[in-house]
Amino acid sequence: HRSVAITHLQQTDPSLPHYDKKTWTFQRGAMATIDRDLGVIDCYFFYNLIETHVLHHFVPKVPFYHAVEATEAIRTVMGKHYKSDVTYGSLGFFKALWTVTRTC
């Protein structure tokens, strides 16, 4: 199912840290996610949810119609802690699905 693949890719990536019970905090858990790009599919069917997921972990009440601009704002605040994989657009999403499923 496509929503399972989307959720899997937002929470799983070799670059994301994993925490045990002793080191996990809400903030660390919230940062352990990644924005992806599914192109026009994300834009028209998911209201940019896939490329603004990191924002959702920190401020879930931001309405979808402000999520892109709010993501730009938190990207600046988070700096090196913000994770995204949007280099190859929707092709990158499917490449990540293959890579993440094989390596994680």
N, C-alpha and C positions, 0 to 999 in steps of 0.2 A: 504494500500500500504506500502511496506517495507521501502521506503525512509521516509515516514511520521513517522513511528515508530522509525526509527533511529534518525531523527531530534528531535522528541519529547523527546527521552531519553538523547540526548546530552544537551538539554536545560532545562530539568526538573528533579529534584531530591529533596527530602525533605532536604538534606544537603545544597542546593544552596540558597544563599540569594536572596531576591526580593527587588527591589528598587522602590521608587516613583520618581516623576519628580524632587523633590528637592534634592534627594540624589544620583541619577543615574549619573555616569560619564562613559566615554568610557572605561576606565580601569576596573571599577567595572563590567560593562556589559560584557566585554571580559572575566573576571574571573568567571562569573556566568554560567559556562558550565562544563561538566564532560566528561572524556574519559571513554569509555566502551570497552568491549572485545566481539567480535563475532567470535573469533577463525579463522579457515581457511576460513570461508565465507568472513570475513573482509579482510583477506590477499589476497585472489585470486580474489574476485569480487569488492571490494571497495578500494583496494590498501592501507589498514591500515587507512583509513579515520576515522573509528569509534574510534579507540584507539589513534588517534593523533589529535582529534578535538580541544582540548584546544590550541594547537600550532596554528592551523588555525585561531583562533580568534585574536591572537597577530601578527603572521607573515604569512599572507595568501599566500605570494609568494614563500614560501619554496616548492620545488618540492616534489611530493609524494615519490620519491625514497630516499629522505633524511629526511622524516618526523619522522621516528622512532628515529633516532639519534638526531634530533633536539628536539624532545619531551623529551628525556633524559636530554638534556641541560637545557630546560626551567623548567623542574621538579625541578632541583637543584636550579635554581634562584628563582622560585616561593615558594619553601619550603612548609609550611603548607597551602598556598593558592591554591596549585595545587590539583585538585579533580580527582579521578579516581575510577572506580568500576570494577575491573578486577579479583576479587578474584576467582570466579567460572567459568571463561572462558565464552564460549557461553551459557552455562546453566544460568550463572549469568545475561546475557543480557535478557533472557526471564523471569527470576525471577524479574528483575528490571522493565520490561515492566508491569508485573502484579502488582507489589508493587506501582510503580509510578502512574499508571492509577487509582488505588484505593485510593491513599492518597493525590495526588496533584490536 
